[in-house]
Amino acid sequence: MQEKTSSKPSNRKPSKWEKNKVGVFWTKEQPNGKTFLSGNINIDGKLHKVCIFKNDFSNGNTPHFQAFKVDEKLNEE
């Protein structure tokens, strides 16, 4: 069943979580079967596309995940 949406503005106040949200991500799958996160982060009103990958070489004090800014120019090459 399709959910109905309204174009009328809501009178409810945004929750604390909604006010603090800085980005959104979706899980995607690489051709090799590994998954990663793809989305964007809002910094000072500007959206930045980001991909987050699990660090397969994580050891000791190294990060478990690494985030990379997606450069649109790289996609055009």
C-alpha positions in Angstrom: 0.0 0.0 0.0 1.4 3.4 -0.9 1.8 6.0 1.9 0.1 9.3 1.4 2.1 12.4 1.6 0.9 15.9 2.2 2.2 19.1 0.7 0.8 21.1 3.7 3.4 22.3 6.2 3.5 20.4 9.4 2.8 22.3 12.7 4.8 19.9 14.8 8.2 21.0 16.1 11.2 19.1 14.8 12.7 16.6 17.3 16.1 17.1 18.8 17.3 14.3 16.6 16.0 16.0 13.5 17.6 19.3 14.5 21.0 17.5 14.9 20.9 15.5 11.7 23.9 16.4 9.5 23.7 13.7 6.8 22.0 10.6 5.4 23.5 7.3 4.0 22.4 4.3 2.1 24.0 0.9 1.9 25.3 -0.1 -1.5 27.1 -3.2 -2.8 30.4 -3.2 -4.8 30.9 -5.7 -7.7 33.0 -7.8 -5.3 30.1 -8.2 -2.9 31.4 -5.9 -0.2 29.1 -3.3 1.1 29.7 0.4 1.8 27.7 3.5 2.7 27.0 6.3 0.2 25.3 9.6 1.0 25.9 13.2 1.9 26.8 15.4 4.8 25.6 19.0 5.2 28.4 21.3 6.4 27.6 24.9 6.8 24.6 24.6 4.4 26.6 22.9 1.7 26.0 19.2 0.8 29.1 17.0 0.4 28.8 13.6 -1.2 30.6 10.9 0.9 31.3 7.2 0.7 32.2 5.2 3.9 34.1 1.9 3.6 35.0 -0.6 6.3 38.8 -0.6 6.9 39.7 -4.2 6.2 43.2 -3.5 7.6 42.0 -2.2 10.9 44.5 -3.2 13.6 44.9 -1.9 17.2 44.3 1.9 17.2 43.4 2.3 13.5 39.9 3.4 12.5 37.3 0.7 11.7 35.8 2.8 8.9 37.1 5.4 6.5 35.1 8.2 4.9 35.9 9.7 1.5 34.5 12.9 -0.1 33.3 12.1 -3.6 34.7 14.5 -6.1 32.3 15.0 -9.0 35.2 15.6 -11.4 36.5 12.1 -10.7 33.2 10.7 -11.8 33.4 12.5 -15.2 36.9 11.0 -16.1 
